[in-house]
Amino acid sequence: MGTFIVHGGKSLKGEITPQGAKNEALQVICAILLTSGKVTIKNIPDISDVNKLIELIGCMGVKVTKESDSVTSFEAIDVNLDYLQTSEFRTQSSSLRGSIMIVGPLLARFGKAFIPKPGGDKIGRRRVDTHFIGFQKLGAKFEFDTSDPFFKVEAPSLTGTYMRLDEASVTGTANIIMAAVLAKGRTTIYNAACEPYVQQLCRMLVSMGAKIEGIGSNLLYIDGVSGLKGCTHTILPDMIEIGSFIGMAAITASEITIKNTSYDNLGIIPDSFRRLGIKLERRGDDIFIPHQEHYEIETFIDGSIMTIADAIWPGLTPDLLSVLLVTATQAKGAVLIHQKMFESRLFFVDKLIDMGAQIILCDPHRATVIGQDKMIRLKGTVMSSPDIRAGVALLIAALSADGKSIIHNIEQIDRGYQNIDKRLNALGADIQRV
């Protein structure tokens, strides 16, 4: 198990470029299974979750060619469906939540797919009902034995239909879209997720020959086609990493420029940090965060305490609430962080309390943060990363803390952040990987 040793209390300075978006990468890499044509994907992040998925589809028979550090081409000509029933496949895919999105493409192109119950972060219930209900509405037969957590779907052919998703699941929407692009007739998906990741997937599929209307909205119309061709696709910069860098700059009183952010795709993220009193300036497609010794949390117009909550797009992504919470610990004022989607994601606050933060965990979904305006600084401690986003939040806390912090289980951080220690050390941080 890897460990970070962090000597905090240092102000950082310089420029940093965000990696490609993890969540988009997992979707578009699965989409290559829809065609035998060559698909080239650019700006792929070098992180363990993405690398595991690429390894998985390579074991399935997909030809994978790494053309440069961030560019890889894929040719799914000879896909070995028998591999899906091996113990090796079960082990590989069960450790990676993104593997669930191979089901839609395999069902659409080959008429069947198998997947074990997916793994990933331990942040609460993350049901997959939306995926399989959607497949069933397209005409697939779903089999699941509770004594053997292995999902199986089959369909000689898929037929377009109207469906209203029971939740605006990002991966569920992506999976159903990938199944529907090769179905017969028109599929209408209402209450679809419309995050930039899903928009990017749709644009990639259109470039491959799919017919999709309503991209960017929660109402999609998909007219099935007989086949798709190859394409070249570029992944957006990772909005979660961009938000993480904004919070890190504020809490460490640093002056940082985040380069090439695709600002127009960040939605409410910049304004959510502004609510904490953080100054940030758009410069073209870059974000400049000036040195700030202090930042003050806003209140609502009537003077009531600020509440920051996650919501489906164009609301605030839940992946940034951990970072916003940590950043608020050294602001002036108080804020209620409301994590609606996952009931275990706030449990990492006990580590922050050990560091001296003033936080009241109201229940599994809500935490009140009383900012200390840097009058009482966080102090270094020993902790362990419970999941990707909490892990980077703890790293940010350690960077701002006085003294030495030790963070164990950094494999969780590596799942979502590319060479984070080297990139932050280039700005003046002191992070040692052990």
Stockholm file with secondary structure:
# STOCKHOLM 1.0

chainA/1-434         MGTFIVHGGKSLKGEITPQGAKNEALQVICAILLTSGKVTIKNIPDISDVNKLIELIGCMGVKVTKESDSVTSFEAIDVNLDYLQTSEFRTQSSSLRGSIMIVGPLLARFGKAFIPKPGGDKIGRRRVDTHFIGFQKLGAKFEFDTSDPFFKVEAPSLTGTYMRLDEASVTGTANIIMAAVLAKGRTTIYNAACEPYVQQLCRMLVSMGAKIEGIGSNLLYIDGVSGLKGCTHTILPDMIEIGSFIGMAAITASEITIKNTSYDNLGIIPDSFRRLGIKLERRGDDIFIPHQEHYEIETFIDGSIMTIADAIWPGLTPDLLSVLLVTATQAKGAVLIHQKMFESRLFFVDKLIDMGAQIILCDPHRATVIGQDKMIRLKGTVMSSPDIRAGVALLIAALSADGKSIIHNIEQIDRGYQNIDKRLNALGADIQRV
#=GR chainA/1-434 SS CCEEEEECCCCCEEEECCCBCHHHHHHHHHHGGGCSSEEEEESCCCCHHHHHHHHHHHHTTCEEEECSSSCEEEECSSCCGGGGGSHHHHHHHHTCGGGGGGHHHHHHHHSEEEEECCCCCCSSCCCCHHHHHHHHHTTCEEEEETTEEEEEEECSSCBCCEEECSSCCHHHHHHHHHHHTTSBSEEEEESCCCCHHHHHHHHHHHHTTCEEECTTSSEEEEECCSCCCCEEEECCBCHHHHHHHHHHHHHTTCEEEECCCCGGGCTTHHHHHHTTTCCCEEETTEEEECCCSCCBCCCCTTSCCEEEECCSTTSCCGGGHHHHHHHHTTSEEEEEEECCSCTTTTTTHHHHHHTTCCEEEEETTEEEEEEETTTSCCBCCEEECCSHHHHHHHHHHHHHSBSEEEEECTHHHHTTSTTHHHHHHTTTCCEEEC
#=GC SS_cons         CCEEEEECCCCCEEEECCCBCHHHHHHHHHHGGGCSSEEEEESCCCCHHHHHHHHHHHHTTCEEEECSSSCEEEECSSCCGGGGGSHHHHHHHHTCGGGGGGHHHHHHHHSEEEEECCCCCCSSCCCCHHHHHHHHHTTCEEEEETTEEEEEEECSSCBCCEEECSSCCHHHHHHHHHHHTTSBSEEEEESCCCCHHHHHHHHHHHHTTCEEECTTSSEEEEECCSCCCCEEEECCBCHHHHHHHHHHHHHTTCEEEECCCCGGGCTTHHHHHHTTTCCCEEETTEEEECCCSCCBCCCCTTSCCEEEECCSTTSCCGGGHHHHHHHHTTSEEEEEEECCSCTTTTTTHHHHHHTTCCEEEEETTEEEEEEETTTSCCBCCEEECCSHHHHHHHHHHHHHSBSEEEEECTHHHHTTSTTHHHHHHTTTCCEEEC
//
